[in-house]
Amino acid sequence: KITCSAAASSRKSIITENEALSEAEKLPEAENDNTHHIECIEKKLKAAETKIWVIQRKYNNLLKMKQRLRKQKQKVLNDLARERLKGLISEKKLLSDLPRKERVVVKMMLKRAKVKNMKGMRYSSEFLLDSILLKIKSPKGYRHCAKHNLLPLPSVRSLQRLLRGVKCTYGLNMRALDAIKTAFAEISENNRIGVIIFDEIKLRETIDFNQTTYKFDGFVDLGEFTPTSQKQQLADHALVFMFVPFKFNWVQPIAVFASRGCTTGGILAKIILEVILQLENYTARVIGFTCDGATSNKKAWQELGISGNLRVFKNSFTHPLDANRKVFAFGDQVHEFKCIRNNLEKKEICQYKGQLVKYKFFEDLYNVDVGN
């Protein structure tokens, strides 16, 4: 085909116009699509806003519920605290009405009820001492009470472990003094009165290695009163002190010392004073001491100003802590009668105020008494 340039140009313009017309026809369709898309977005926004409002309302309701629950919780806790306080007060009142020993046992029972694991159980020192005494007096009874849960007793292994941990040394036993102080905690002064009893016993000379202190035991030990010349000598006597209260039926060993031979009177007098002072510091009231008539004991009496001479008779000395009180010395009369009996039995005859006293007289009296 042969066309002129004018025709070709006309043809191009016609084609351009047709394309423009077609584009113009398509434009409303595009605008309609955009409008629909915008409407969809607006609907989604409204839906989202509605959800946000619902969530916000739920959140506010939850906050109010949280505050209400907190108030209810605090009220319940306050009620529980009041009930617990009432229970503690009533429990304390009930415990106060019980005797002291029963009160200790009940406290241990309540404490054991709160413990989930028995390995975490902690016992009071007084209860442990009573448990040890119970085991010593009746091992079978102790095992029976522990096995059937009659008492909140520690196991035998625990007691053995505790006993291994207790330091056994010469001198004053501070644990025993603490026990006396605890026993006298609620006791009037008049009921804390007692005396000291001391005596010496014969020991076998030996050396033992103490695995707890990693030291050798068996040497003379009189505390700060140990003579320098005897520190490296083996002990063959033990000097034991006990405290005996008048109003109670128990005694408490409080001190033991190791000596070579009988303790001299001068050292013994100093130890007696130290024991009295320590007992007084632990709330006990000492009015005297009792011992037998051994030579060293009589020498200690002389050191303290005690005299049995009828011309200068004196059976007491001023209390070291209170000038208005006295400490009396009591001889062991039963021991004196025993010594007289043994001497008369051994000698068979003795003289008293110019008269002969024969052991046969007592034999005849005994036979007459048995016959009647």
Phi, psi and chi 1 to 4 in degrees:
 res  aa     phi    psi   chi1   chi2   chi3   chi4
   1 LYS       -  135.9  -64.9  178.6  179.7  179.2
   2 ILE  -111.8  118.9  -60.5  172.8      -      -
   3 THR  -125.6  154.4   58.4      -      -      -
   4 CYS   -87.2  169.7   62.1      -      -      -
   5 SER   -68.6  -32.7   58.8      -      -      -
   6 ALA   -67.6  -41.9      -      -      -      -
   7 ALA   -63.4  -40.0      -      -      -      -
   8 ALA   -63.6  -40.5      -      -      -      -
   9 SER   -67.4  -40.9  176.5      -      -      -
  10 SER   -62.1  -41.1  -63.1      -      -      -
  11 ARG   -59.9  -42.7 -175.0  172.6  177.6  -85.1
  12 LYS   -64.7  -42.0  -74.2 -177.5  179.1  179.2
  13 SER   -65.4  -39.3   61.1      -      -      -
  14 ILE   -61.7  -43.7  -68.2  169.8      -      -
  15 ILE   -62.9  -40.6  -67.0  172.3      -      -
  16 THR   -64.2  -42.4  -57.9      -      -      -
  17 GLU   -63.2  -42.8  -69.7  177.1   -0.5      -
  18 ASN   -61.5  -40.7  -70.5  -26.3      -      -
  19 GLU   -65.9  -39.9  -69.8  177.0   -6.6      -
  20 ALA   -63.9  -40.8      -      -      -      -
  21 LEU   -62.4  -42.4  -71.2  171.9      -      -
  22 SER   -63.8  -38.0   63.5      -      -      -
  23 GLU   -67.3  -38.2  -71.0  -65.0  -29.0      -
  24 ALA   -66.6  -33.8      -      -      -      -
  25 GLU   -69.7  -32.7  -69.2  175.4   -3.8      -
  26 LYS   -76.4  -23.4  -68.4 -179.6  179.3  178.9
  27 LEU   -59.8  -44.9 -174.8   58.8      -      -
  28 PRO   -60.4  -34.9  -24.5   35.5      -      -
  29 GLU   -64.2  -40.2  -65.0  179.3   -1.7      -
  30 ALA   -66.2  -41.4      -      -      -      -
  31 GLU   -63.0  -39.1  -70.4  179.8   -5.4      -
  32 ASN   -62.2  -39.5  -67.4  -26.9      -      -
  33 ASP   -64.8  -42.0  -67.7  -20.5      -      -
  34 ASN   -65.9  -40.2  -70.2  -26.3      -      -
  35 THR   -62.3  -42.0  -57.8      -      -      -
  36 HIS   -63.7  -39.5  179.5   69.4      -      -
  37 HIS   -65.7  -41.3 -175.5   61.3      -      -
  38 ILE   -63.8  -40.8  -69.4  170.7      -      -
  39 GLU   -62.5  -38.9  -69.1  176.3   -6.4      -
  40 CYS   -63.2  -42.5  -69.4      -      -      -
  41 ILE   -63.8  -42.4  -67.7  174.2      -      -
  42 GLU   -62.2  -39.6  -70.6  178.4   -9.5      -
  43 LYS   -62.3  -41.9  -70.2 -179.4  178.9  179.7
  44 LYS   -64.6  -38.9  -70.1 -179.0  178.9 -179.8
  45 LEU   -62.4  -44.0  -74.4  172.8      -      -
  46 LYS   -61.9  -41.5  -71.5 -178.2  179.1 -179.1
  47 ALA   -63.3  -40.9      -      -      -      -
  48 ALA   -65.2  -42.4      -      -      -      -
  49 GLU   -62.0  -38.7  -69.9  176.8   -6.2      -
  50 THR   -63.1  -43.3  -56.7      -      -      -
  51 LYS   -63.6  -42.0  -71.4 -177.1  178.8  179.5
  52 ILE   -60.4  -41.2  -69.3  172.8      -      -
  53 TRP   -64.4  -42.5  179.8   81.3      -      -
  54 VAL   -63.2  -44.6  172.8      -      -      -
  55 ILE   -64.4  -42.0  -67.2  172.6      -      -
  56 GLN   -60.8  -39.8 -174.5   68.9   34.5      -
  57 ARG   -66.1  -43.1 -173.9  175.4  179.5 -178.8
  58 LYS   -62.7  -40.1  -70.1 -177.9  177.6  179.4
  59 TYR   -61.8  -44.0  176.7   73.2      -      -
  60 ASN   -63.0  -40.7  -66.8  -26.9      -      -
  61 ASN   -63.5  -39.2  -67.3  -26.3      -      -
  62 LEU   -66.5  -38.7  -70.2  174.5      -      -
  63 LEU   -61.3  -43.7  -74.3  178.0      -      -
  64 LYS   -63.1  -40.6  -67.9  179.1 -178.7  178.7
  65 MET   -64.6  -39.0 -176.6 -178.5  -66.2      -
  66 LYS   -61.3  -47.0 -179.6 -178.9  177.9 -178.3
  67 GLN   -62.4  -40.7  -67.0  176.9   -1.8      -
  68 ARG   -64.8  -41.8 -173.5  168.9   61.7 -104.8
  69 LEU   -66.8  -36.7  -69.6  175.1      -      -
  70 ARG   -62.3  -43.0  -81.3 -175.1  174.7  177.6
  71 LYS   -63.0  -42.9  -69.4 -179.3 -179.9  179.0
  72 GLN   -63.0  -41.0  -66.8  178.0   -2.0      -
  73 LYS   -62.7  -46.2  177.0 -175.8  175.8 -177.7
  74 GLN   -61.8  -38.0 -170.2   62.5   36.7      -
  75 LYS   -64.8  -43.6 -177.3  179.7  178.6 -178.3
  76 VAL   -63.0  -42.9  171.8      -      -      -
  77 LEU   -63.0  -40.9  -70.1  176.3      -      -
  78 ASN   -64.1  -41.1  -67.8  -23.3      -      -
  79 ASP   -63.2  -43.4  -67.0  -20.1      -      -
  80 LEU   -63.0  -41.0  -72.4  175.1      -      -
  81 ALA   -63.3  -41.3      -      -      -      -
  82 ARG   -64.1  -43.7  -77.3 -166.2  -66.4  -91.1
  83 GLU   -64.6  -40.4  -68.2  -63.4  -31.1      -
  84 ARG   -65.4  -40.5 -173.1  175.8  -61.9  173.4
  85 LEU   -63.4  -42.3 -178.4   60.8      -      -
  86 LYS   -61.7  -41.2  -69.5  179.9 -178.8  178.0
  87 GLY   -64.4  -40.7      -      -      -      -
  88 LEU   -65.5  -40.2  -70.2  175.3      -      -
  89 ILE   -64.1  -46.1  -66.1  173.6      -      -
  90 SER   -66.4  -37.8   60.2      -      -      -
  91 GLU   -65.2  -42.1  176.7 -177.7  -48.6      -
  92 LYS   -64.7  -38.4 -173.3  175.4 -179.2 -179.9
  93 LYS   -66.2  -41.9 -174.2  177.6 -177.4  -57.3
  94 LEU   -64.3  -40.8  -70.3  173.5      -      -
  95 LEU   -65.7  -37.3  -71.5  175.9      -      -
  96 SER   -65.3  -23.1   62.8      -      -      -
  97 ASP   -81.2  -14.4  -65.0  -24.3      -      -
  98 LEU   -84.7  155.9  -66.3  174.5      -      -
  99 PRO   -61.1  159.0  -22.1   32.0      -      -
 100 ARG   -60.2  -43.8 -173.1  175.6   59.6   84.2
 101 LYS   -64.7  -43.6  -71.0  -66.6 -177.1 -178.8
 102 GLU   -64.8  -34.7  -66.3 -177.8    8.9      -
 103 ARG   -63.5  -39.5 -168.8  160.2   61.2 -116.1
 104 VAL   -64.5  -43.2  172.0      -      -      -
 105 VAL   -64.9  -44.0  174.8      -      -      -
 106 VAL   -63.4  -39.8  172.5      -      -      -
 107 LYS   -62.3  -39.9  -75.0 -177.8  178.4  179.4
 108 MET   -66.7  -36.0  -72.8  -62.9  103.0      -
 109 MET   -63.8  -45.4  -71.5 -179.6  174.8      -
 110 LEU   -65.0  -37.6  -64.6  174.7      -      -
 111 LYS   -67.7  -37.4 -168.8  174.0 -178.5  179.7
 112 ARG   -68.9  -33.5 -176.4  166.9 -175.9  173.4
 113 ALA   -65.3  -25.3      -      -      -      -
 114 LYS   -87.9  -11.9  -61.2  175.9 -177.3  178.7
 115 VAL   -91.4  127.3  175.7      -      -      -
 116 LYS   -81.1  -39.4  -64.9 -178.8  179.6  179.2
 117 ASN  -114.5  126.1 -171.2   -9.1      -      -
 118 MET   -65.9  -17.9  -73.0  -54.0  -60.8      -
 119 LYS   -68.0  -21.7  -67.7 -177.0  178.7  179.6
 120 GLY   -92.6    5.6      -      -      -      -
 121 MET   -73.2  133.4 -179.8   67.3  179.4      -
 122 ARG  -120.1  129.3  -65.0  -67.0 -179.1  -92.0
 123 TYR  -105.3  151.0  -61.1   92.4      -      -
 124 SER   -74.7  154.6   65.0      -      -      -
 125 SER   -62.9  -38.0   57.5      -      -      -
 126 GLU   -64.7  -42.0 -177.0  179.1    2.6      -
 127 PHE   -66.9  -37.1 -174.7   78.2      -      -
 128 LEU   -64.8  -41.5  -75.1  174.0      -      -
 129 LEU   -63.7  -41.9  -69.6  174.1      -      -
 130 ASP   -65.3  -36.8  -71.0  -27.8      -      -
 131 SER   -64.4  -41.3  -60.7      -      -      -
 132 ILE   -63.6  -43.0  -66.4  170.8      -      -
 133 LEU   -62.9  -39.7  -69.5  175.2      -      -
 134 LEU   -63.9  -41.0  175.8   60.4      -      -
 135 LYS   -67.2  -37.7 -176.6  179.7  178.9  -60.9
 136 ILE   -66.9  -41.9  -67.8  173.5      -      -
 137 LYS   -71.6  -39.6  -67.9  179.1  179.2  178.7
 138 SER  -149.3   89.9  177.0      -      -      -
 139 PRO   -59.5  -39.4  -23.6   34.0      -      -
 140 LYS   -66.0  -43.2  -69.4 -177.0  178.7 -179.8
 141 GLY   -62.2  -37.0      -      -      -      -
 142 TYR   -65.1  -46.5 -173.3   91.7      -      -
 143 ARG   -63.8  -37.2  -71.9 -166.4  -63.3  -92.4
 144 HIS   -64.8  -46.1  177.7   79.3      -      -
 145 CYS   -65.0  -37.0  -67.6      -      -      -
 146 ALA   -73.8  -39.2      -      -      -      -
 147 LYS   -67.0  -41.4 -179.9  179.3  178.8 -179.9
 148 HIS   -95.8   11.3  -62.5  -78.3      -      -
 149 ASN    55.6   38.3  -64.3  -37.3      -      -
 150 LEU   -75.8  -29.2  -60.7  178.3      -      -
 151 LEU  -138.8  150.1  -69.2  171.7      -      -
 152 PRO   -78.0   61.0   29.6  -34.8      -      -
 153 LEU   -83.1  145.3  -61.5  171.5      -      -
 154 PRO   -71.4  158.1   23.5  -31.5      -      -
 155 SER   -67.5  160.9   63.6      -      -      -
 156 VAL   -62.2  -38.1  176.4      -      -      -
 157 ARG   -63.4  -38.8 -177.4  175.3  -63.4 -179.4
 158 SER   -64.9  -41.2  -62.4      -      -      -
 159 LEU   -62.8  -42.8  -81.2 -177.2      -      -
 160 GLN   -62.5  -39.8  -67.2  172.8  -11.0      -
 161 ARG   -65.9  -38.2 -174.1  166.8   58.7 -109.7
 162 LEU   -68.5  -40.0  -70.6  169.8      -      -
 163 LEU   -66.3  -35.4  -71.9  174.0      -      -
 164 ARG   -65.7  -27.8  -76.4 -163.8  -63.4  -92.4
 165 GLY   -81.5  -12.3      -      -      -      -
 166 VAL   -79.7  127.8  175.8      -      -      -
 167 LYS   -77.4  121.9  -66.4 -178.1  179.3  179.7
 168 CYS  -105.0   99.3  -63.7      -      -      -
 169 THR  -128.6  163.6   58.0      -      -      -
 170 TYR   -76.9  159.0  -68.8  108.4      -      -
 171 GLY   106.4 -163.3      -      -      -      -
 172 LEU   -74.1  137.5  -74.0  161.7      -      -
 173 ASN   -92.0  104.3 -171.3  -24.3      -      -
 174 MET   -68.1  -30.0  -53.3  -47.5  -65.9      -
 175 ARG   -65.4  -39.2  -67.1  178.8 -179.4  -87.8
 176 ALA   -65.7  -39.4      -      -      -      -
 177 LEU   -66.0  -38.1  -67.2  174.0      -      -
 178 ASP   -63.2  -38.7  -73.3  -27.4      -      -
 179 ALA   -64.6  -39.1      -      -      -      -
 180 ILE   -64.6  -42.5  -68.3  175.0      -      -
 181 LYS   -62.2  -40.8 -174.3  175.3 -178.3  178.9
 182 THR   -65.6  -41.1  -58.2      -      -      -
 183 ALA   -65.4  -30.6      -      -      -      -
 184 PHE   -97.0   12.1  -72.8  160.6      -      -
 185 ALA   -61.5  -38.3      -      -      -      -
 186 GLU  -115.2   25.2  -58.1  175.4    0.6      -
 187 ILE  -108.3  140.6  -55.0  -59.5      -      -
 188 SER   -67.8  162.9   63.3      -      -      -
 189 GLU   -63.5  -38.3 -177.6  175.8   -5.9      -
 190 ASN   -65.1  -26.9  -69.3  -26.3      -      -
 191 ASN   -88.6    0.6  -68.2  -29.6      -      -
 192 ARG  -102.3   11.0  -71.1 -175.8  -93.3  127.3
 193 ILE   -79.5  141.1  -64.0  175.1      -      -
 194 GLY  -164.3 -177.1      -      -      -      -
 195 VAL  -127.9  164.0  -63.6      -      -      -
 196 ILE  -101.9  136.2  -61.6  170.6      -      -
 197 ILE  -118.7  132.4  -63.8  177.9      -      -
 198 PHE  -139.3  151.4   62.8   89.0      -      -
 199 ASP  -160.6  161.0 -161.8    3.2      -      -
 200 GLU  -112.3  145.7  -74.3 -173.5  -46.3      -
 201 ILE  -127.6  153.8   58.3  173.8      -      -
 202 LYS   -82.3  136.8  179.8   72.2  173.9  177.1
 203 LEU  -120.3  157.8  -60.7  178.0      -      -
 204 ARG   -87.5  131.9  176.2  173.5   56.6   88.1
 205 GLU   -69.0  125.3  -63.8 -177.7   17.7      -
 206 THR  -162.3  160.7 -175.8      -      -      -
 207 ILE  -120.0  127.2  -60.9  177.8      -      -
 208 ASP  -123.6  143.0  -68.5  -33.4      -      -
 209 PHE   -92.8  120.4  178.8   71.4      -      -
 210 ASN   -84.5  111.8 -167.4  -35.1      -      -
 211 GLN   -72.4  -16.5  -63.3 -178.9   -4.0      -
 212 THR   -80.7  -45.9  -57.0      -      -      -
 213 THR   -97.0   -9.1   59.7      -      -      -
 214 TYR    57.5   40.7  -64.6  100.1      -      -
 215 LYS  -132.3  162.6  -65.9 -178.7 -179.6 -180.0
 216 PHE   -91.2  133.2  -71.9   96.5      -      -
 217 ASP  -108.7  154.9  -64.7  -27.9      -      -
 218 GLY   126.6   -3.0      -      -      -      -
 219 PHE   -94.7  166.1  -63.5   96.9      -      -
 220 VAL   -61.0  132.0  173.7      -      -      -
 221 ASP  -147.1  100.2 -170.2  -12.4      -      -
 222 LEU  -112.1   26.3  -65.5  170.2      -      -
 223 GLY    69.2 -138.8      -      -      -      -
 224 GLU   -71.9   -9.1   59.1  180.0  -47.5      -
 225 PHE   -98.4   11.3  -52.0  113.2      -      -
 226 THR   -69.3  123.6  -55.1      -      -      -
 227 PRO   -64.2  141.1  -20.3   31.7      -      -
 228 THR   -59.9  -34.6  -54.8      -      -      -
 229 SER   -71.3  -14.6   59.0      -      -      -
 230 GLN  -109.2    0.7  -64.4 -175.1    3.6      -
 231 LYS   -63.3  -29.6  -72.8 -174.2  176.8 -179.4
 232 GLN  -101.6   10.8  -58.1  -59.0  -35.7      -
 233 GLN   -96.5  150.0  -65.6 -176.6    3.8      -
 234 LEU   -75.9  141.0  -68.2  177.7      -      -
 235 ALA   -84.5  144.2      -      -      -      -
 236 ASP  -130.5    5.6   58.4    2.1      -      -
 237 HIS  -138.2  150.3  -79.9   74.7      -      -
 238 ALA  -124.1  130.1      -      -      -      -
 239 LEU  -102.9  114.9  175.5   62.6      -      -
 240 VAL  -111.6  134.4 -178.1      -      -      -
 241 PHE  -115.4  139.8  -75.9   80.8      -      -
 242 MET  -133.3  150.6  -67.0 -168.4  -57.3      -
 243 PHE  -108.5  130.2  176.4   71.5      -      -
 244 VAL  -121.6  109.3 -176.9      -      -      -
 245 PRO   -77.5  149.7   28.0  -32.8      -      -
 246 PHE   -76.7  -34.2  -70.4  156.5      -      -
 247 LYS   -92.9    0.2  -67.2  -65.2 -174.1   71.0
 248 PHE  -129.9  158.6  -59.4   94.5      -      -
 249 ASN  -101.1   35.0   57.7   -5.5      -      -
 250 TRP  -128.2  158.0   51.9  -95.4      -      -
 251 VAL  -127.2  154.5  -62.7      -      -      -
 252 GLN  -133.8  111.5  176.3   62.4   61.6      -
 253 PRO   -62.5  134.4  -20.3   32.1      -      -
 254 ILE  -123.7  -16.0   53.6  175.4      -      -
 255 ALA  -160.9  152.0      -      -      -      -
 256 VAL  -147.6  138.5   60.0      -      -      -
 257 PHE  -130.2  149.7  -61.1   90.9      -      -
 258 ALA  -108.9  132.0      -      -      -      -
 259 SER  -136.1  163.7   63.9      -      -      -
 260 ARG  -101.0  105.5  180.0   75.4  178.8  179.6
 261 GLY    76.0 -171.9      -      -      -      -
 262 CYS   -69.7  141.6  -64.5      -      -      -
 263 THR   -65.0  133.0  -53.3      -      -      -
 264 THR   -65.7  155.4   60.3      -      -      -
 265 GLY   -62.3  -38.6      -      -      -      -
 266 GLY   -63.5  -45.8      -      -      -      -
 267 ILE   -67.8  -39.5  -65.0  176.6      -      -
 268 LEU   -62.1  -40.1 -178.0   56.0      -      -
 269 ALA   -62.5  -40.6      -      -      -      -
 270 LYS   -65.7  -39.9  -64.3  176.6 -177.5  178.0
 271 ILE   -66.2  -39.9  -66.7  176.2      -      -
 272 ILE   -58.9  -45.0  -68.1  172.0      -      -
 273 LEU   -63.6  -40.6  -69.4  176.2      -      -
 274 GLU   -64.3  -41.3 -178.2 -175.7    5.8      -
 275 VAL   -64.2  -42.1  171.3      -      -      -
 276 ILE   -61.4  -45.6  -67.8  173.9      -      -
 277 LEU   -62.0  -43.3  -67.9  174.8      -      -
 278 GLN   -66.5  -41.3  -70.3  -67.1  -19.3      -
 279 LEU   -62.7  -40.9  -78.7  170.7      -      -
 280 GLU   -64.5  -37.5  -68.8  -77.9  -19.5      -
 281 ASN   -66.6  -23.8  -70.6  -26.1      -      -
 282 TYR  -102.8   33.6  -78.4   81.6      -      -
 283 THR    74.2   -0.6   70.2      -      -      -
 284 ALA   -77.5  158.0      -      -      -      -
 285 ARG  -120.9  108.5  -68.6  -66.6  175.0  -97.0
 286 VAL   -96.0  124.3 -178.9      -      -      -
 287 ILE  -112.0   -4.5   66.1  166.1      -      -
 288 GLY   179.2  179.4      -      -      -      -
 289 PHE  -141.5  154.6   61.4   87.4      -      -
 290 THR  -128.4  137.7  -58.5      -      -      -
 291 CYS  -156.8  171.7   61.0      -      -      -
 292 ASP   -83.9 -175.7   57.2   29.4      -      -
 293 GLY   -95.7   34.0      -      -      -      -
 294 ALA   -62.7  156.3      -      -      -      -
 295 THR   -60.1  -43.0  -56.6      -      -      -
 296 SER   -65.7  -33.9   58.1      -      -      -
 297 ASN   -68.7  -41.3  -65.7  -18.1      -      -
 298 LYS   -65.1  -33.8  -68.4 -178.5  178.2  179.3
 299 LYS   -66.4  -38.9  179.0   62.5  177.4  176.9
 300 ALA   -63.7  -37.7      -      -      -      -
 301 TRP   -59.6  -44.2  -73.5   18.3      -      -
 302 GLN   -62.4  -40.1  -66.2  177.8    6.9      -
 303 GLU   -62.6  -31.2  -66.7  -72.6  -23.0      -
 304 LEU   -90.6    2.2  -64.8  171.2      -      -
 305 GLY    87.7   11.7      -      -      -      -
 306 ILE   -85.1  135.2  -53.4  -62.3      -      -
 307 SER  -141.1  137.0  175.0      -      -      -
 308 GLY   -99.5    1.7      -      -      -      -
 309 ASN   -66.9  128.8 -167.7  -32.7      -      -
 310 LEU   -63.6  -25.9  -66.1  178.5      -      -
 311 ARG   -75.9  -35.7  -64.4  179.0 -179.7  178.9
 312 VAL  -125.6   48.1  -73.0      -      -      -
 313 PHE   -63.9  132.0  178.9   78.1      -      -
 314 LYS  -154.1  121.2 -173.0  179.4 -179.7 -178.2
 315 ASN  -115.3   17.5   63.7  -16.8      -      -
 316 SER  -155.1  167.7   65.3      -      -      -
 317 PHE  -140.9  161.8   60.6   91.4      -      -
 318 THR   -66.3  136.2  -56.6      -      -      -
 319 HIS   -62.5  133.9 -163.3  -74.4      -      -
 320 PRO   -65.3  -18.6   20.7  -31.2      -      -
 321 LEU  -108.5  -13.8  -68.4  178.7      -      -
 322 ASP  -145.5  113.3 -171.2   -9.3      -      -
 323 ALA   -67.5  -17.9      -      -      -      -
 324 ASN   -87.9   -3.5  -63.1  -37.8      -      -
 325 ARG  -113.8  161.2  -65.5  165.8   54.4 -167.3
 326 LYS  -127.6  155.1  -69.3 -175.2  177.9 -178.8
 327 VAL  -114.3  120.4  178.4      -      -      -
 328 PHE   -97.3  147.8  -65.7   87.6      -      -
 329 ALA  -104.6  124.3      -      -      -      -
 330 PHE  -115.4  124.8  -59.4   97.2      -      -
 331 GLY   -79.3  151.0      -      -      -      -
 332 ASP   -81.2   92.0 -173.1   -6.1      -      -
 333 GLN   -64.2  -36.7  -58.4  -59.2  -35.0      -
 334 VAL   -61.0  -41.5  176.3      -      -      -
 335 HIS   -66.3  -36.8 -172.2  -92.4      -      -
 336 GLU   -63.3  -44.9  -61.2  -69.4  -14.6      -
 337 PHE   -62.4  -36.9  -78.2  118.8      -      -
 338 LYS   -65.0  -40.7 -174.3 -174.6   74.0  171.5
 339 CYS   -64.5  -41.1  -68.2      -      -      -
 340 ILE   -63.3  -43.0  -65.6  173.1      -      -
 341 ARG   -63.5  -44.4 -170.7  -85.0  -44.7  -90.0
 342 ASN   -64.4  -40.5  -68.0  -17.5      -      -
 343 ASN   -66.5  -41.9 -176.5   63.6      -      -
 344 LEU   -67.4  -37.1 -173.8   57.7      -      -
 345 GLU   -67.4  -35.1 -177.6 -178.1   10.6      -
 346 LYS   -75.3  -44.1 -178.1  178.6  179.4 -179.9
 347 LYS   -85.1  -24.6  -57.4  -65.6 -175.8  179.0
 348 GLU    71.2  -18.8  -65.9 -172.6   -5.1      -
 349 ILE  -153.7  139.9 -171.9  172.3      -      -
 350 CYS  -147.0  171.5   66.2      -      -      -
 351 GLN  -117.9  135.4 -174.0  175.0   -1.9      -
 352 TYR  -138.7  116.4  177.7   72.3      -      -
 353 LYS    51.7   45.3  -68.8 -174.9  176.9 -178.6
 354 GLY    79.8   -1.5      -      -      -      -
 355 GLN  -110.7  144.9  -59.3  -68.1  -32.5      -
 356 LEU   -85.3  135.5  -65.9  178.6      -      -
 357 VAL  -119.7  120.7  178.9      -      -      -
 358 LYS  -108.2  148.9  -61.6 -178.8  179.9  179.7
 359 TYR   -68.3  -24.7 -174.3   72.5      -      -
 360 LYS   -64.4  -27.9 -171.5  175.5 -178.4  -58.0
 361 PHE   -60.2  -41.5  -63.8  161.9      -      -
 362 PHE   -71.6  -34.2  -64.9   93.4      -      -
 363 GLU   -64.4  -44.5  -70.6 -178.8  -18.2      -
 364 ASP   -63.4  -41.5  -65.5  -20.6      -      -
 365 LEU   -61.9  -39.9  177.7   61.9      -      -
 366 TYR   -65.6  -42.3  173.6   77.0      -      -
 367 ASN   -64.0  -40.0  -67.3  -31.0      -      -
 368 VAL   -64.6  -40.9  172.1      -      -      -
 369 ASP   -65.6  -40.1 -170.7   32.6      -      -
 370 VAL   -68.5  -37.2  171.5      -      -      -
 371 GLY   -65.7  -32.7      -      -      -      -
 372 ASN   -81.0      -  -66.6  -25.7      -      -
